[in-house]
Amino acid sequence: MVLHCVLAQRAGFSIDWAATSKNDYLAALTKELEEPHKGHLDAYLKPFIMSVVRRDELAANVAAAPGLDGDGEDTVLGTTDDPELKARYEAQALNRKAHQ
């Protein structure tokens, strides 16, 4: 999110992270990783485009995104030493290589 925030700011716009959904963002990001160049992440973020925020406001803009505090039911699936999750990450990496 920080990377997207900075790149958008450099391109002359910002993302209203407070209006986004962590789960929907991560789902779009996952689709983008699985199918690069299909525009999944662009399509998700498009409705949240707003005028550019100042550079000194970038951190607060990202921090306003719901779900980043770890409270609630939005939790991390596990650690990368979990064999099932590790297999999922490796499958995604192979899929990305196949689409390069």
C-alpha positions as CSV (number, residue, x, y, z in Angstrom):
1,M,0.0,0.0,0.0
2,V,2.8,2.4,0.8
3,L,4.4,1.7,-2.6
4,H,1.1,2.4,-4.4
5,C,0.6,5.5,-2.3
6,V,4.0,6.9,-3.2
7,L,3.7,6.0,-6.9
8,A,0.2,7.5,-7.2
9,Q,1.4,10.7,-5.5
10,R,4.3,11.0,-8.0
11,A,1.8,10.5,-10.8
12,G,-0.4,13.3,-9.5
13,F,-3.2,11.6,-7.7
14,S,-3.8,9.7,-4.5
15,I,-5.9,6.7,-3.3
16,D,-8.5,7.2,-0.6
17,W,-7.2,4.3,1.5
18,A,-9.8,5.0,4.3
19,A,-12.6,4.1,1.8
20,T,-11.0,0.8,0.8
21,S,-11.5,-2.7,2.2
22,K,-8.4,-4.6,3.3
23,N,-9.9,-7.9,2.2
24,D,-11.0,-6.6,-1.2
25,Y,-7.6,-4.9,-1.7
26,L,-5.7,-8.1,-0.9
27,A,-8.1,-10.1,-3.1
28,A,-7.4,-7.7,-6.0
29,L,-3.7,-7.8,-5.3
30,T,-3.7,-11.6,-5.2
31,K,-5.5,-11.7,-8.6
32,E,-3.0,-9.3,-10.0
33,L,-0.1,-11.5,-8.8
34,E,-1.8,-14.6,-10.3
35,E,-2.7,-12.9,-13.6
36,P,-0.3,-10.1,-14.2
37,H,-1.2,-7.4,-16.7
38,K,-5.0,-8.1,-16.4
39,G,-5.7,-4.9,-14.5
40,H,-7.3,-6.4,-11.4
41,L,-5.6,-4.0,-9.0
42,D,-6.2,-1.0,-11.3
43,A,-9.9,-1.8,-11.5
44,Y,-10.2,-2.2,-7.7
45,L,-8.4,1.1,-6.9
46,K,-10.0,3.2,-9.7
47,P,-13.1,4.2,-7.6
48,F,-10.9,5.4,-4.8
49,I,-8.8,7.9,-6.8
50,M,-8.7,11.4,-5.3
51,S,-6.7,14.5,-5.7
52,V,-3.1,14.2,-4.7
53,V,-2.2,14.5,-1.0
54,R,0.9,16.3,0.1
55,R,4.0,14.2,0.7
56,D,3.9,14.9,4.4
57,E,0.4,13.4,4.5
58,L,1.3,10.1,2.8
59,A,1.8,8.1,6.0
60,A,-1.5,9.3,7.5
61,N,-3.3,8.5,4.2
62,V,-2.1,4.8,4.3
63,A,-2.7,4.5,8.1
64,A,-6.3,5.5,7.5
65,A,-6.9,2.2,5.7
66,P,-9.3,0.0,7.7
67,G,-7.9,-3.3,9.1
68,L,-4.3,-2.4,9.4
69,D,-4.4,-2.3,13.2
70,G,-4.9,-6.1,13.4
71,D,-8.1,-5.8,15.3
72,G,-11.3,-7.5,14.2
73,E,-11.7,-10.6,12.1
74,D,-9.2,-9.4,9.4
75,T,-6.2,-11.5,10.4
76,V,-3.2,-12.8,8.7
77,L,-3.6,-16.4,7.5
78,G,-0.5,-17.6,9.3
79,T,3.3,-17.6,9.1
80,T,5.4,-18.5,6.1
81,D,6.7,-21.6,8.0
82,D,3.2,-23.1,7.7
83,P,3.6,-25.8,5.0
84,E,0.2,-25.1,3.5
85,L,0.8,-21.3,3.2
86,K,4.3,-21.8,2.0
87,A,2.9,-24.1,-0.8
88,R,0.4,-21.4,-1.7
89,Y,3.1,-18.7,-1.9
90,E,5.3,-21.0,-4.0
91,A,2.4,-21.7,-6.4
92,Q,1.8,-18.0,-6.8
93,A,5.5,-17.4,-7.5
94,L,5.5,-20.2,-10.2
95,N,2.4,-18.7,-11.7
96,R,4.0,-15.2,-11.9
97,K,7.0,-16.7,-13.6
98,A,4.8,-18.5,-16.1
99,H,3.1,-15.2,-17.1
100,Q,6.3,-13.1,-17.5
